[in-house]
């Protein structure tokens, strides 16, 4: 469960016993130039605990910033650089609304597809595609423009 409190994202999750517990919620801190748009949960490191993938817009919809957080029931840390090659973009009125995690390129592993492209990200007559291809070591940003 995600709750928004004064511009911050408060995440509530299950405890170690698998029971939903509001007492162990925590805030995902972002810098003041980022605004939360989408959140996904996925076990990137296959340790049985889901990491938190957050899509933010930058500077009031003038770019995007993808962030990945490791959660261990006591704290969280930013692990974006360990899993992604390119996570941000600056452009006038350019942002990504949603993320979807599935095997986009049909090669047997999960990729991350950007959906709801705006501004100069919305190319090819509205048929522009941005996704992060799973290479087995990192997710590499790929597009058709």
C-alpha angles and dihedrals in degrees: 000000000000124000127185116226120176094332094313128107114240111198121201118191144164119285124238090279091056096252120133107248125183090192093071096052119130138191122247103220118213129175119264094258093061127083122194118243110158140007131197133181120216136151098242096169095039094234094130094257119098120235121219119245114195129189114203132180117229129226095355099314098328098119141338137256123199115204131185122200130196114220124197104172091262105051144347135230136195109255098164096123092056093061109025134057098196122021109159142051135183121210138134111274088346119141145132119239104193143013126213124195114210141108096288097168094041095234096128101265134085121266131183118241124198113222128187101037117192137186118002090348088070097078136150094053092306094314097102116138129202122180139155108237117216106233094177091255104045141358107253120202112242131177140174094235 
